[in-house]
Amino acid sequence: MAKQSLVKEFVLFIRHEKKWWLIPLIIVLLLVCLLWWVAVATPAGMFVYPFV
């Protein structure tokens, strides 16, 4: 069996199990993580920090 990437395996799981509601959840979690990273790791953080 060939080794699959985590993203490909997740997409196959969503298709097979018909768990389409997971897609918006993952997108929101990724956006929150991105916002947190910007607040912590960049000089723009002082402007973004009140929103985190």
PDBQT receptor file of N, H, CA, C and O in Angstrom, charges set to zero:
ATOM      1  N   MET A   1       0.847  -1.188   0.000  1.00  0.00    +0.000 N 
ATOM      2  CA  MET A   1       0.000   0.000   0.000  1.00  0.00    +0.000 C 
ATOM      3  C   MET A   1       0.889   1.247   0.000  1.00  0.00    +0.000 C 
ATOM      4  O   MET A   1       1.806   1.362   0.813  1.00  0.00    +0.000 OA
ATOM      5  N   ALA A   2       0.620   2.147  -0.885  1.00  0.00    +0.000 N 
ATOM      6  H   ALA A   2      -0.126   2.054  -1.546  1.00  0.00    +0.000 HD
ATOM      7  CA  ALA A   2       1.406   3.372  -0.984  1.00  0.00    +0.000 C 
ATOM      8  C   ALA A   2       1.059   4.313   0.170  1.00  0.00    +0.000 C 
ATOM      9  O   ALA A   2      -0.083   4.378   0.625  1.00  0.00    +0.000 OA
ATOM     10  N   LYS A   3       2.062   5.025   0.619  1.00  0.00    +0.000 N 
ATOM     11  H   LYS A   3       2.990   4.972   0.250  1.00  0.00    +0.000 HD
ATOM     12  CA  LYS A   3       1.855   5.977   1.714  1.00  0.00    +0.000 C 
ATOM     13  C   LYS A   3       1.126   7.216   1.191  1.00  0.00    +0.000 C 
ATOM     14  O   LYS A   3       1.574   7.858   0.241  1.00  0.00    +0.000 OA
ATOM     15  N   GLN A   4      -0.008   7.543   1.827  1.00  0.00    +0.000 N 
ATOM     16  H   GLN A   4      -0.372   7.022   2.599  1.00  0.00    +0.000 HD
ATOM     17  CA  GLN A   4      -0.791   8.702   1.402  1.00  0.00    +0.000 C 
ATOM     18  C   GLN A   4      -0.492   9.876   2.318  1.00  0.00    +0.000 C 
ATOM     19  O   GLN A   4      -0.145   9.705   3.487  1.00  0.00    +0.000 OA
ATOM     20  N   SER A   5      -0.634  11.062   1.766  1.00  0.00    +0.000 N 
ATOM     21  H   SER A   5      -0.916  11.201   0.816  1.00  0.00    +0.000 HD
ATOM     22  CA  SER A   5      -0.434  12.240   2.588  1.00  0.00    +0.000 C 
ATOM     23  C   SER A   5      -1.643  12.422   3.503  1.00  0.00    +0.000 C 
ATOM     24  O   SER A   5      -2.718  11.879   3.250  1.00  0.00    +0.000 OA
ATOM     25  N   LEU A   6      -1.452  13.170   4.537  1.00  0.00    +0.000 N 
ATOM     26  H   LEU A   6      -0.579  13.610   4.743  1.00  0.00    +0.000 HD
ATOM     27  CA  LEU A   6      -2.510  13.401   5.507  1.00  0.00    +0.000 C 
ATOM     28  C   LEU A   6      -3.684  14.151   4.872  1.00  0.00    +0.000 C 
ATOM     29  O   LEU A   6      -4.843  13.845   5.152  1.00  0.00    +0.000 OA
ATOM     30  N   VAL A   7      -3.386  15.122   4.026  1.00  0.00    +0.000 N 
ATOM     31  H   VAL A   7      -2.445  15.370   3.799  1.00  0.00    +0.000 HD
ATOM     32  CA  VAL A   7      -4.446  15.898   3.379  1.00  0.00    +0.000 C 
ATOM     33  C   VAL A   7      -5.256  15.017   2.433  1.00  0.00    +0.000 C 
ATOM     34  O   VAL A   7      -6.486  15.082   2.424  1.00  0.00    +0.000 OA
ATOM     35  N   LYS A   8      -4.579  14.199   1.643  1.00  0.00    +0.000 N 
ATOM     36  H   LYS A   8      -3.581  14.146   1.650  1.00  0.00    +0.000 HD
ATOM     37  CA  LYS A   8      -5.275  13.312   0.720  1.00  0.00    +0.000 C 
ATOM     38  C   LYS A   8      -6.143  12.312   1.478  1.00  0.00    +0.000 C 
ATOM     39  O   LYS A   8      -7.277  12.043   1.081  1.00  0.00    +0.000 OA
ATOM     40  N   GLU A   9      -5.619  11.771   2.551  1.00  0.00    +0.000 N 
ATOM     41  H   GLU A   9      -4.698  11.990   2.873  1.00  0.00    +0.000 HD
ATOM     42  CA  GLU A   9      -6.382  10.834   3.359  1.00  0.00    +0.000 C 
ATOM     43  C   GLU A   9      -7.611  11.508   3.975  1.00  0.00    +0.000 C 
ATOM     44  O   GLU A   9      -8.680  10.901   4.052  1.00  0.00    +0.000 OA
ATOM     45  N   PHE A  10      -7.462  12.745   4.407  1.00  0.00    +0.000 N 
ATOM     46  H   PHE A  10      -6.594  13.238   4.345  1.00  0.00    +0.000 HD
ATOM     47  CA  PHE A  10      -8.588  13.485   4.979  1.00  0.00    +0.000 C 
ATOM     48  C   PHE A  10      -9.663  13.744   3.932  1.00  0.00    +0.000 C 
ATOM     49  O   PHE A  10     -10.852  13.599   4.216  1.00  0.00    +0.000 OA
ATOM     50  N   VAL A  11      -9.252  14.126   2.718  1.00  0.00    +0.000 N 
ATOM     51  H   VAL A  11      -8.286  14.243   2.487  1.00  0.00    +0.000 HD
ATOM     52  CA  VAL A  11     -10.210  14.369   1.632  1.00  0.00    +0.000 C 
ATOM     53  C   VAL A  11     -10.950  13.073   1.281  1.00  0.00    +0.000 C 
ATOM     54  O   VAL A  11     -12.164  13.091   1.076  1.00  0.00    +0.000 OA
ATOM     55  N   LEU A  12     -10.246  11.982   1.214  1.00  0.00    +0.000 N 
ATOM     56  H   LEU A  12      -9.260  11.967   1.380  1.00  0.00    +0.000 HD
ATOM     57  CA  LEU A  12     -10.891  10.700   0.933  1.00  0.00    +0.000 C 
ATOM     58  C   LEU A  12     -11.872  10.319   2.038  1.00  0.00    +0.000 C 
ATOM     59  O   LEU A  12     -12.939   9.774   1.755  1.00  0.00    +0.000 OA
ATOM     60  N   PHE A  13     -11.527  10.597   3.279  1.00  0.00    +0.000 N 
ATOM     61  H   PHE A  13     -10.660  11.040   3.509  1.00  0.00    +0.000 HD
ATOM     62  CA  PHE A  13     -12.428  10.329   4.397  1.00  0.00    +0.000 C 
ATOM     63  C   PHE A  13     -13.709  11.149   4.273  1.00  0.00    +0.000 C 
ATOM     64  O   PHE A  13     -14.808  10.629   4.470  1.00  0.00    +0.000 OA
ATOM     65  N   ILE A  14     -13.565  12.435   3.946  1.00  0.00    +0.000 N 
ATOM     66  H   ILE A  14     -12.673  12.858   3.787  1.00  0.00    +0.000 HD
ATOM     67  CA  ILE A  14     -14.741  13.306   3.807  1.00  0.00    +0.000 C 
ATOM     68  C   ILE A  14     -15.643  12.812   2.679  1.00  0.00    +0.000 C 
ATOM     69  O   ILE A  14     -16.865  12.788   2.828  1.00  0.00    +0.000 OA
ATOM     70  N   ARG A  15     -15.055  12.423   1.563  1.00  0.00    +0.000 N 
ATOM     71  H   ARG A  15     -14.063  12.443   1.442  1.00  0.00    +0.000 HD
ATOM     72  CA  ARG A  15     -15.851  11.928   0.438  1.00  0.00    +0.000 C 
ATOM     73  C   ARG A  15     -16.568  10.627   0.794  1.00  0.00    +0.000 C 
ATOM     74  O   ARG A  15     -17.753  10.464   0.503  1.00  0.00    +0.000 OA
ATOM     75  N   HIS A  16     -15.848   9.712   1.418  1.00  0.00    +0.000 N 
ATOM     76  H   HIS A  16     -14.885   9.845   1.654  1.00  0.00    +0.000 HD
ATOM     77  CA  HIS A  16     -16.415   8.386   1.703  1.00  0.00    +0.000 C 
ATOM     78  C   HIS A  16     -17.485   8.450   2.781  1.00  0.00    +0.000 C 
ATOM     79  O   HIS A  16     -18.535   7.821   2.652  1.00  0.00    +0.000 OA
ATOM     80  N   GLU A  17     -17.228   9.203   3.840  1.00  0.00    +0.000 N 
ATOM     81  H   GLU A  17     -16.375   9.714   3.945  1.00  0.00    +0.000 HD
ATOM     82  CA  GLU A  17     -18.153   9.258   4.978  1.00  0.00    +0.000 C 
ATOM     83  C   GLU A  17     -19.206  10.355   4.848  1.00  0.00    +0.000 C 
ATOM     84  O   GLU A  17     -20.095  10.466   5.692  1.00  0.00    +0.000 OA
ATOM     85  N   LYS A  18     -19.108  11.166   3.794  1.00  0.00    +0.000 N 
ATOM     86  H   LYS A  18     -18.385  11.075   3.109  1.00  0.00    +0.000 HD
ATOM     87  CA  LYS A  18     -20.056  12.262   3.551  1.00  0.00    +0.000 C 
ATOM     88  C   LYS A  18     -20.133  13.222   4.751  1.00  0.00    +0.000 C 
ATOM     89  O   LYS A  18     -21.217  13.586   5.204  1.00  0.00    +0.000 OA
ATOM     90  N   LYS A  19     -18.990  13.606   5.235  1.00  0.00    +0.000 N 
ATOM     91  H   LYS A  19     -18.109  13.309   4.867  1.00  0.00    +0.000 HD
ATOM     92  CA  LYS A  19     -18.877  14.530   6.369  1.00  0.00    +0.000 C 
ATOM     93  C   LYS A  19     -18.530  15.925   5.861  1.00  0.00    +0.000 C 
ATOM     94  O   LYS A  19     -17.509  16.497   6.242  1.00  0.00    +0.000 OA
ATOM     95  N   TRP A  20     -19.382  16.465   5.003  1.00  0.00    +0.000 N 
ATOM     96  H   TRP A  20     -20.211  16.001   4.694  1.00  0.00    +0.000 HD
ATOM     97  CA  TRP A  20     -19.108  17.753   4.372  1.00  0.00    +0.000 C 
ATOM     98  C   TRP A  20     -19.087  18.901   5.369  1.00  0.00    +0.000 C 
ATOM     99  O   TRP A  20     -18.489  19.939   5.086  1.00  0.00    +0.000 OA
ATOM    100  N   TRP A  21     -19.713  18.749   6.513  1.00  0.00    +0.000 N 
ATOM    101  H   TRP A  21     -20.198  17.906   6.742  1.00  0.00    +0.000 HD
ATOM    102  CA  TRP A  21     -19.741  19.811   7.511  1.00  0.00    +0.000 C 
ATOM    103  C   TRP A  21     -18.365  20.031   8.132  1.00  0.00    +0.000 C 
ATOM    104  O   TRP A  21     -18.153  21.050   8.788  1.00  0.00    +0.000 OA
ATOM    105  N   LEU A  22     -17.433  19.113   7.945  1.00  0.00    +0.000 N 
ATOM    106  H   LEU A  22     -17.606  18.285   7.411  1.00  0.00    +0.000 HD
ATOM    107  CA  LEU A  22     -16.088  19.277   8.494  1.00  0.00    +0.000 C 
ATOM    108  C   LEU A  22     -15.274  20.334   7.741  1.00  0.00    +0.000 C 
ATOM    109  O   LEU A  22     -14.366  20.936   8.315  1.00  0.00    +0.000 OA
ATOM    110  N   ILE A  23     -15.586  20.561   6.477  1.00  0.00    +0.000 N 
ATOM    111  H   ILE A  23     -16.323  20.072   6.011  1.00  0.00    +0.000 HD
ATOM    112  CA  ILE A  23     -14.796  21.495   5.670  1.00  0.00    +0.000 C 
ATOM    113  C   ILE A  23     -14.837  22.918   6.235  1.00  0.00    +0.000 C 
ATOM    114  O   ILE A  23     -13.776  23.514   6.420  1.00  0.00    +0.000 OA
ATOM    115  N   PRO A  24     -16.019  23.490   6.518  1.00  0.00    +0.000 N 
ATOM    116  CA  PRO A  24     -16.021  24.841   7.103  1.00  0.00    +0.000 C 
ATOM    117  C   PRO A  24     -15.347  24.888   8.480  1.00  0.00    +0.000 C 
ATOM    118  O   PRO A  24     -14.721  25.888   8.831  1.00  0.00    +0.000 OA
ATOM    119  N   LEU A  25     -15.473  23.830   9.239  1.00  0.00    +0.000 N 
ATOM    120  H   LEU A  25     -15.981  23.018   8.953  1.00  0.00    +0.000 HD
ATOM    121  CA  LEU A  25     -14.835  23.777  10.550  1.00  0.00    +0.000 C 
ATOM    122  C   LEU A  25     -13.316  23.845  10.423  1.00  0.00    +0.000 C 
ATOM    123  O   LEU A  25     -12.666  24.594  11.153  1.00  0.00    +0.000 OA
ATOM    124  N   ILE A  26     -12.759  23.083   9.519  1.00  0.00    +0.000 N 
ATOM    125  H   ILE A  26     -13.287  22.475   8.927  1.00  0.00    +0.000 HD
ATOM    126  CA  ILE A  26     -11.312  23.083   9.304  1.00  0.00    +0.000 C 
ATOM    127  C   ILE A  26     -10.844  24.438   8.786  1.00  0.00    +0.000 C 
ATOM    128  O   ILE A  26      -9.796  24.931   9.203  1.00  0.00    +0.000 OA
ATOM    129  N   ILE A  27     -11.607  25.038   7.889  1.00  0.00    +0.000 N 
ATOM    130  H   ILE A  27     -12.458  24.636   7.551  1.00  0.00    +0.000 HD
ATOM    131  CA  ILE A  27     -11.238  26.355   7.349  1.00  0.00    +0.000 C 
ATOM    132  C   ILE A  27     -11.223  27.406   8.454  1.00  0.00    +0.000 C 
ATOM    133  O   ILE A  27     -10.300  28.217   8.521  1.00  0.00    +0.000 OA
ATOM    134  N   VAL A  28     -12.225  27.400   9.313  1.00  0.00    +0.000 N 
ATOM    135  H   VAL A  28     -12.975  26.740   9.259  1.00  0.00    +0.000 HD
ATOM    136  CA  VAL A  28     -12.278  28.366  10.420  1.00  0.00    +0.000 C 
ATOM    137  C   VAL A  28     -11.120  28.140  11.378  1.00  0.00    +0.000 C 
ATOM    138  O   VAL A  28     -10.506  29.105  11.832  1.00  0.00    +0.000 OA
ATOM    139  N   LEU A  29     -10.810  26.896  11.693  1.00  0.00    +0.000 N 
ATOM    140  H   LEU A  29     -11.309  26.112  11.323  1.00  0.00    +0.000 HD
ATOM    141  CA  LEU A  29      -9.676  26.612  12.573  1.00  0.00    +0.000 C 
ATOM    142  C   LEU A  29      -8.360  27.078  11.963  1.00  0.00    +0.000 C 
ATOM    143  O   LEU A  29      -7.510  27.618  12.672  1.00  0.00    +0.000 OA
ATOM    144  N   LEU A  30      -8.180  26.879  10.663  1.00  0.00    +0.000 N 
ATOM    145  H   LEU A  30      -8.870  26.441  10.087  1.00  0.00    +0.000 HD
ATOM    146  CA  LEU A  30      -6.962  27.347  10.002  1.00  0.00    +0.000 C 
ATOM    147  C   LEU A  30      -6.875  28.868  10.002  1.00  0.00    +0.000 C 
ATOM    148  O   LEU A  30      -5.791  29.422  10.189  1.00  0.00    +0.000 OA
ATOM    149  N   LEU A  31      -7.993  29.548   9.797  1.00  0.00    +0.000 N 
ATOM    150  H   LEU A  31      -8.873  29.098   9.645  1.00  0.00    +0.000 HD
ATOM    151  CA  LEU A  31      -7.988  31.011   9.831  1.00  0.00    +0.000 C 
ATOM    152  C   LEU A  31      -7.674  31.545  11.230  1.00  0.00    +0.000 C 
ATOM    153  O   LEU A  31      -6.955  32.535  11.366  1.00  0.00    +0.000 OA
ATOM    154  N   VAL A  32      -8.199  30.906  12.254  1.00  0.00    +0.000 N 
ATOM    155  H   VAL A  32      -8.783  30.101  12.143  1.00  0.00    +0.000 HD
ATOM    156  CA  VAL A  32      -7.902  31.323  13.628  1.00  0.00    +0.000 C 
ATOM    157  C   VAL A  32      -6.425  31.110  13.931  1.00  0.00    +0.000 C 
ATOM    158  O   VAL A  32      -5.791  31.958  14.558  1.00  0.00    +0.000 OA
ATOM    159  N   CYS A  33      -5.876  29.988  13.491  1.00  0.00    +0.000 N 
ATOM    160  H   CYS A  33      -6.391  29.299  12.981  1.00  0.00    +0.000 HD
ATOM    161  CA  CYS A  33      -4.446  29.739  13.697  1.00  0.00    +0.000 C 
ATOM    162  C   CYS A  33      -3.595  30.759  12.952  1.00  0.00    +0.000 C 
ATOM    163  O   CYS A  33      -2.577  31.218  13.470  1.00  0.00    +0.000 OA
ATOM    164  N   LEU A  34      -4.006  31.111  11.746  1.00  0.00    +0.000 N 
ATOM    165  H   LEU A  34      -4.832  30.737  11.325  1.00  0.00    +0.000 HD
ATOM    166  CA  LEU A  34      -3.281  32.121  10.979  1.00  0.00    +0.000 C 
ATOM    167  C   LEU A  34      -3.339  33.482  11.673  1.00  0.00    +0.000 C 
ATOM    168  O   LEU A  34      -2.326  34.175  11.761  1.00  0.00    +0.000 OA
ATOM    169  N   LEU A  35      -4.496  33.861  12.156  1.00  0.00    +0.000 N 
ATOM    170  H   LEU A  35      -5.319  33.298  12.085  1.00  0.00    +0.000 HD
ATOM    171  CA  LEU A  35      -4.644  35.128  12.868  1.00  0.00    +0.000 C 
ATOM    172  C   LEU A  35      -3.789  35.143  14.129  1.00  0.00    +0.000 C 
ATOM    173  O   LEU A  35      -3.160  36.155  14.438  1.00  0.00    +0.000 OA
ATOM    174  N   TRP A  36      -3.760  34.044  14.850  1.00  0.00    +0.000 N 
ATOM    175  H   TRP A  36      -4.271  33.222  14.599  1.00  0.00    +0.000 HD
ATOM    176  CA  TRP A  36      -2.932  33.951  16.059  1.00  0.00    +0.000 C 
ATOM    177  C   TRP A  36      -1.454  34.068  15.704  1.00  0.00    +0.000 C 
ATOM    178  O   TRP A  36      -0.696  34.742  16.402  1.00  0.00    +0.000 OA
ATOM    179  N   TRP A  37      -1.042  33.406  14.610  1.00  0.00    +0.000 N 
ATOM    180  H   TRP A  37      -1.658  32.859  14.043  1.00  0.00    +0.000 HD
ATOM    181  CA  TRP A  37       0.356  33.470  14.217  1.00  0.00    +0.000 C 
ATOM    182  C   TRP A  37       0.752  34.898  13.836  1.00  0.00    +0.000 C 
ATOM    183  O   TRP A  37       1.834  35.363  14.195  1.00  0.00    +0.000 OA
ATOM    184  N   VAL A  38      -0.121  35.584  13.115  1.00  0.00    +0.000 N 
ATOM    185  H   VAL A  38      -1.000  35.207  12.824  1.00  0.00    +0.000 HD
ATOM    186  CA  VAL A  38       0.155  36.976  12.744  1.00  0.00    +0.000 C 
ATOM    187  C   VAL A  38       0.255  37.839  13.996  1.00  0.00    +0.000 C 
ATOM    188  O   VAL A  38       1.106  38.726  14.064  1.00  0.00    +0.000 OA
ATOM    189  N   ALA A  39      -0.593  37.596  14.976  1.00  0.00    +0.000 N 
ATOM    190  H   ALA A  39      -1.284  36.876  14.920  1.00  0.00    +0.000 HD
ATOM    191  CA  ALA A  39      -0.589  38.398  16.197  1.00  0.00    +0.000 C 
ATOM    192  C   ALA A  39       0.681  38.178  17.014  1.00  0.00    +0.000 C 
ATOM    193  O   ALA A  39       1.149  39.091  17.694  1.00  0.00    +0.000 OA
ATOM    194  N   VAL A  40       1.235  36.982  16.950  1.00  0.00    +0.000 N 
ATOM    195  H   VAL A  40       0.855  36.240  16.397  1.00  0.00    +0.000 HD
ATOM    196  CA  VAL A  40       2.395  36.658  17.786  1.00  0.00    +0.000 C 
ATOM    197  C   VAL A  40       3.716  36.902  17.064  1.00  0.00    +0.000 C 
ATOM    198  O   VAL A  40       4.674  37.373  17.678  1.00  0.00    +0.000 OA
ATOM    199  N   ALA A  41       3.781  36.591  15.779  1.00  0.00    +0.000 N 
ATOM    200  H   ALA A  41       3.003  36.208  15.281  1.00  0.00    +0.000 HD
ATOM    201  CA  ALA A  41       5.070  36.513  15.101  1.00  0.00    +0.000 C 
ATOM    202  C   ALA A  41       5.423  37.708  14.220  1.00  0.00    +0.000 C 
ATOM    203  O   ALA A  41       6.533  37.752  13.689  1.00  0.00    +0.000 OA
ATOM    204  N   THR A  42       4.545  38.656  14.045  1.00  0.00    +0.000 N 
ATOM    205  H   THR A  42       3.643  38.620  14.476  1.00  0.00    +0.000 HD
ATOM    206  CA  THR A  42       4.861  39.760  13.143  1.00  0.00    +0.000 C 
ATOM    207  C   THR A  42       4.663  41.098  13.856  1.00  0.00    +0.000 C 
ATOM    208  O   THR A  42       3.964  41.170  14.866  1.00  0.00    +0.000 OA
ATOM    209  N   PRO A  43       5.274  42.142  13.333  1.00  0.00    +0.000 N 
ATOM    210  CA  PRO A  43       5.068  43.468  13.925  1.00  0.00    +0.000 C 
ATOM    211  C   PRO A  43       3.624  43.954  13.826  1.00  0.00    +0.000 C 
ATOM    212  O   PRO A  43       3.207  44.816  14.599  1.00  0.00    +0.000 OA
ATOM    213  N   ALA A  44       2.865  43.414  12.890  1.00  0.00    +0.000 N 
ATOM    214  H   ALA A  44       3.204  42.713  12.262  1.00  0.00    +0.000 HD
ATOM    215  CA  ALA A  44       1.451  43.792  12.779  1.00  0.00    +0.000 C 
ATOM    216  C   ALA A  44       0.627  43.233  13.935  1.00  0.00    +0.000 C 
ATOM    217  O   ALA A  44      -0.567  43.513  14.044  1.00  0.00    +0.000 OA
ATOM    218  N   GLY A  45       1.254  42.456  14.781  1.00  0.00    +0.000 N 
ATOM    219  H   GLY A  45       2.223  42.229  14.693  1.00  0.00    +0.000 HD
ATOM    220  CA  GLY A  45       0.545  41.826  15.891  1.00  0.00    +0.000 C 
ATOM    221  C   GLY A  45      -0.111  42.798  16.844  1.00  0.00    +0.000 C 
ATOM    222  O   GLY A  45      -1.158  42.490  17.414  1.00  0.00    +0.000 OA
ATOM    223  N   MET A  46       0.481  43.969  17.031  1.00  0.00    +0.000 N 
ATOM    224  H   MET A  46       1.331  44.219  16.568  1.00  0.00    +0.000 HD
ATOM    225  CA  MET A  46      -0.125  44.923  17.956  1.00  0.00    +0.000 C 
ATOM    226  C   MET A  46      -1.463  45.441  17.438  1.00  0.00    +0.000 C 
ATOM    227  O   MET A  46      -2.290  45.916  18.217  1.00  0.00    +0.000 OA
ATOM    228  N   PHE A  47      -1.679  45.352  16.125  1.00  0.00    +0.000 N 
ATOM    229  H   PHE A  47      -1.008  44.967  15.492  1.00  0.00    +0.000 HD
ATOM    230  CA  PHE A  47      -2.963  45.771  15.566  1.00  0.00    +0.000 C 
ATOM    231  C   PHE A  47      -3.969  44.622  15.533  1.00  0.00    +0.000 C 
ATOM    232  O   PHE A  47      -5.177  44.849  15.600  1.00  0.00    +0.000 OA
ATOM    233  N   VAL A  48      -3.467  43.388  15.431  1.00  0.00    +0.000 N 
ATOM    234  H   VAL A  48      -2.486  43.204  15.377  1.00  0.00    +0.000 HD
ATOM    235  CA  VAL A  48      -4.333  42.220  15.336  1.00  0.00    +0.000 C 
ATOM    236  C   VAL A  48      -4.635  41.655  16.724  1.00  0.00    +0.000 C 
ATOM    237  O   VAL A  48      -5.675  41.023  16.915  1.00  0.00    +0.000 OA
ATOM    238  N   TYR A  49      -3.761  41.867  17.678  1.00  0.00    +0.000 N 
ATOM    239  H   TYR A  49      -2.916  42.380  17.523  1.00  0.00    +0.000 HD
ATOM    240  CA  TYR A  49      -3.888  41.254  19.003  1.00  0.00    +0.000 C 
ATOM    241  C   TYR A  49      -5.243  41.485  19.669  1.00  0.00    +0.000 C 
ATOM    242  O   TYR A  49      -5.744  40.552  20.297  1.00  0.00    +0.000 OA
ATOM    243  N   PRO A  50      -5.869  42.651  19.580  1.00  0.00    +0.000 N 
ATOM    244  CA  PRO A  50      -7.173  42.819  20.234  1.00  0.00    +0.000 C 
ATOM    245  C   PRO A  50      -8.267  41.904  19.660  1.00  0.00    +0.000 C 
ATOM    246  O   PRO A  50      -9.268  41.657  20.333  1.00  0.00    +0.000 OA
ATOM    247  N   PHE A  51      -8.097  41.408  18.453  1.00  0.00    +0.000 N 
ATOM    248  H   PHE A  51      -7.284  41.608  17.906  1.00  0.00    +0.000 HD
ATOM    249  CA  PHE A  51      -9.104  40.542  17.845  1.00  0.00    +0.000 C 
ATOM    250  C   PHE A  51      -8.935  39.065  18.208  1.00  0.00    +0.000 C 
ATOM    251  O   PHE A  51      -9.850  38.268  17.998  1.00  0.00    +0.000 OA
ATOM    252  N   VAL A  52      -7.777  38.696  18.749  1.00  0.00    +0.000 N 
ATOM    253  H   VAL A  52      -7.034  39.343  18.920  1.00  0.00    +0.000 HD
ATOM    254  CA  VAL A  52      -7.491  37.274  19.037  1.00  0.00    +0.000 C 
ATOM    255  C   VAL A  52      -8.028  36.902  20.382  1.00  0.00    +0.000 C 
ATOM    256  O   VAL A  52      -7.889  35.754  20.806  1.00  0.00    +0.000 OA
TER     257      VAL A  52
